[in-house]
Amino acid sequence: MAIDSPVGLQIGRRPKTTKGTVKVEVDKGWLRLRFSQQGKRHTFALGLPDSKTNRILAEQKALQIQKDVEAGHFDDSLARYKPERQKNIEQEDKLSAIALFRDFSDYKAKGVTPKTMEKYRATLNYVEQFFQGVTAQAVTEEEVEAFVRWQKRKNLSEAQIKRRLEELEACWNWHHMSDNPWKAISDRIKVPPKQRPKPFTKEEIDAIIRGFSEDQDYAFYTDFVRFLFWTGCRTGEAIGLRWKHLGDDCLTIWIGEILTRRVLRPAKRNKDRSFSLNSKVQALLLSRKPQDAKPDDLVFPSPEGVGIDDHNFSQRIWRKMLKRLSIPYRKFYNTRHTYISHVLQAGMNPILVAEIAGHDVETLLRCYAGVVSHRLSLPEI
């Protein structure tokens, strides 16, 4: 991906020696330069991750090449144009901890969901409060320990603190900082195992669906809730489902996209899946398919005709419905956990369950070991 640069990088003043432009590009998150000189193409990595600060350095190198070509001093070995380690160290000394994590957050925003970005923004907020005026190079393990103590005084859990340290560790690794003080402290924080929420019982599922269908304000979402309980799809997968993703008879489904906070992204781990639906889900979909349905129309739109906001639905509707029904609260995403638990209890092959749910088999067996293990027995030979 070439980067639009505010500086003029044309190096075509001497037609006999050079053609084209020096382009600053991003390749898998890293900066490189590409250009032609005397008919020879040059592409080389700068060894710098993509960030606002490093783009400036890349543009400076591009200008240096331009000047050397025009002056007849071009270094064909390219050694002259590769950033020196000392220059990187000097840059690290000047770069603030806040600016470094802000660059990292901007970089991560290109490939993560809005929900995940909320976590990075929360971490940035804490970094901005604690590390005012502190350069990235000045952050030591003692500073990190003080940061941990400060977060504990704000009543943050061990899991929250550890996640923040892991994000900051990844940030320092991403920028190839000479010292990374975050890992050692992060490794010392032991997060106790968290008990998984109980799946909804069949009686609770029926009560919830009936509660939605009989509620004048919330009946619109009944099919949406049914679909999630009956398929185990991720919430964003159901929100992003379009009629073109279903067979004409609604018996087959393709899942390859997620719509979260009205931002469309590829499915988790960038893996799609297809499978056949049962007759109950097929009947549900056929019953709500308009005769003039367009391929790109959402199957479960909001009342306004756009993607359902999962956060608003969970907080303003789902929570109220469970309270009204006197059902112990569990997050809306628990519909997926519920489906997987029930089909495993019914004896379905875990490998097939993993394929339908879009899970890694190893992860499924680890997360649902309690549901699967009761069926294990020593075979005879």
PEUR-V244351 format. One line per field, one symbol per residue. ss: DSSP state (~ for helix, > for strand, _ for the rest). burial: I if it has 16 or more other ideal C-beta (glycine too) atoms within 10 Angstrom, else O. A space follows every 10 residues. Layout:
BEGIN
ss->???
burial->???
END
This chain:
BEGIN
ss->_>_______> _______>>> >>>>>>>__> >>>>>>>__> >>>>>>>>>_ _~~~~~~~~~ ~~~~~~~~~~ ~_______~~ ~___~~~~~~ ~~~~_>~~~~ ~~~~~~~~__ ___~~~~~~~ ~~~~~~~~~~ ____>~~~__ ~~~~~~~~~~ ~~~____~~~ ~~~~~~~~~~ ~~~~______ _~~~~~~~__ __________ _~~~~~~~~~ ~~~~____~~ ~~~~~~~~~~ ~___~~~~~_ _>~~~>____ _>>>>_>>>> __>>>>_~~~ __>>>>__~~ ~~~~~~~~__ _______>__ _________~ ~~~~~~~~~~ ~~~~~_____ ___~~~~~~~ ~~~~~____~ ~~~~~~~___ ~~~~~~~_~~ ~~~~~_____ _
burial->OOOOIOOOIO IOOOOOOIOO IIIIIIOOOO IIIIIIIOOO OOOOOIOIII IOIIIOIIIO IIIOIIOIIO OOOIOOOOOO IOIOOOOIOO IIOOIIIIOI IIIIIOIIOO OOOOOOOOOI OOIIOIIOOO IOOOIIIOIO OOIIOOIIOO IOOOOIOOOI IIIIIOIIIO IIOIIOIOOI IIIOIIOOOO OOOOOOOOII OOOIIOIIIO IIOOIOOIOO IIIIIIIIII IIIIIIIIII IIIOIIOOOI OOIIIOIIII IOOOIOIOOO OOIOOOIOOO IIOIIOOOOO OOOOOOOIII OIOOOOIIII OOIOOOIIOO IIOOOOIOOI OIIIIIIIII IIIIOOOOOI OOIIOIIIIO OOOIIOIIOO IIOOOOOOOO O
END
